[in-house]
Amino acid sequence: MNIFELNESAVRSYCRSFPVVFTQARGAELVDREGKRYIDFLAGAGTLNYGHNHPVLKQALLDYIASDGVTHGLDMYTEAKERFLETFNRLILEPRGMGSYLMQFTGPTGTNAVEAAMKLARKVTGRETIISFTNGFHGCSLGALAATGNGHHRGGAGVALGGVNRMPYANYFGDKASTIAMIDKLLSDPSSGIDKPAAVLVEVVQGEGGLNVASADWMRKLEKLCRKHGMLLIVDDIQAGCGRTGSFFSFEEMGIRPDMVTLSKSLSGYGLPFAMLLLKGELDQWKPGEHNGTFRGNNHAFVTAAAAVEHFWKDDSFAASVGAKGQRIAERMQRIVRRHGPDSLFVKGRGMMIGISCPDGEIAETVCSHAFDKGLVIETSGAHSEVVKCLCPLVISDEQIDRAMDILDQAFAAAMKGSTVTQAAG
Ligand SMILES: *Cc1c(COP(=O)(O)O)cnc(C)c1O
């Protein structure tokens, strides 16, 4: 038994799939204590879009620490915060016509930003319930957990999870059924038993839920539905944002204007804990300190986040490179599907948030375990852990993508050979 198994709580999870001790990380690579190198297709579950220890961000942080820059200052004004506000506004919000949105710094994790959004929506509208979707994931603190679909996570609550109505996500009942029309009918019927909700909380691409994608059309209809029934639209862009789908926000080219947007994971750019709620100005009805927290706005994260925005988002070249790499990964994945399971495997997702859906979780987990043996860190997602999910750093090189896809190809060959599904299909 190693010290982790001996002294750390059984709640640990990712380490069970990758049971080695990691010592170093750079870009898209991890190194373990034995010196074995791995390509990282998990990347902090989407926290390391700019890779591990990016040299530009690292230098900005080292300089800040060396100059005794403020590390912790509650929510007081600091130069680091000032620089982040200015940079994010100038390079992200203004160019996207979102200059009037305000930034609220919540506690440092994604679930903190979701809690703040749900609380504010209830406060502003005077309504209690929030609509969230099948297979949605929004975090594990009680408010956000109520909005999360996953039964394994919900089971840990120990109290009733209330204040949320679950509705079917885009294509939940196949591509013929309009889930928007279903929701509209439920909300329009005073005897449906569904009270008018304060807000709708939605991921544009469901990260943990298995890379289910909402189309621009569905998102536009959802926005319209929100306006019709006086509900606020909250986009949870914690995983799909910060460039993962090719643009900074996942909804950018859809022509919608969410009332609130949650960001975390890759927002600091460096893997530092950091979360933010973007909100339309008129919704800012908080009283000073009403939603409080000791770690709101992490100054080290302000430094690296500002440096990341400055380095990657000053023009369109980074977004273009994400598009091209996403295409490259998708093509390689299509080839894997054709070779190892044209009738049972398929590619799903958007941008660099894509994966291969397997007939069951056992196959997907076998693929990931084979891949790990060959030096690729990759995880599953989805209701049955059936999707092998690529979340590699967006800065990964083409050569690293090809190497990872060669490994994935071998892993699928091995997993599909042993599976009864292909034998039955073949
Ligand atoms: C990861 C995630 C969260 C929760 O973030 P934590 O930092 O784990 O609390 C919320 N929403 C989405 C979409 C996520 O992917």
The ligand as an SDF file (V2000), in Angstrom:
LIG
                    3D

 15 15  0  0  0  0  0  0  0  0999 V2000
  -15.8500   21.3080  -13.7060 C   0  0  0  0  0  0  0  0  0  0  0  0
  -17.1490   21.9510  -13.9120 C   0  0  0  0  0  0  0  0  0  0  0  0
  -17.8430   22.6050  -12.8780 C   0  0  0  0  0  0  0  0  0  0  0  0
  -17.3710   22.5820  -11.4580 C   0  0  0  0  0  0  0  0  0  0  0  0
  -16.1240   23.1590  -11.2560 O   0  0  0  0  0  0  0  0  0  0  0  0
  -15.2910   22.7840   -9.9380 P   0  0  0  0  0  0  0  0  0  0  0  0
  -14.0880   23.6500   -9.9970 O   0  0  0  0  0  0  0  0  0  0  0  0
  -14.9750   21.3190  -10.0460 O   0  0  0  0  0  0  0  0  0  0  0  0
  -16.1700   23.0820   -8.7900 O   0  0  0  0  0  0  0  0  0  0  0  0
  -19.0250   23.2440  -13.1860 C   0  0  0  0  0  0  0  0  0  0  0  0
  -19.5150   23.2500  -14.4330 N   0  0  0  0  0  0  0  0  0  0  0  0
  -18.8870   22.6360  -15.4540 C   0  0  0  0  0  0  0  0  0  0  0  0
  -19.4660   22.6990  -16.8210 C   0  0  0  0  0  0  0  0  0  0  0  0
  -17.6960   21.9480  -15.2190 C   0  0  0  0  0  0  0  0  0  0  0  0
  -17.0840   21.3010  -16.2190 O   0  0  0  0  0  0  0  0  0  0  0  0
  1  2  1  0
  2  3  1  0
  2 14  2  0
  3  4  1  0
  3 10  2  0
  4  5  1  0
  5  6  1  0
  6  7  2  0
  6  8  1  0
  6  9  1  0
 10 11  1  0
 11 12  2  0
 12 13  1  0
 12 14  1  0
 14 15  1  0
M  END
$$$$
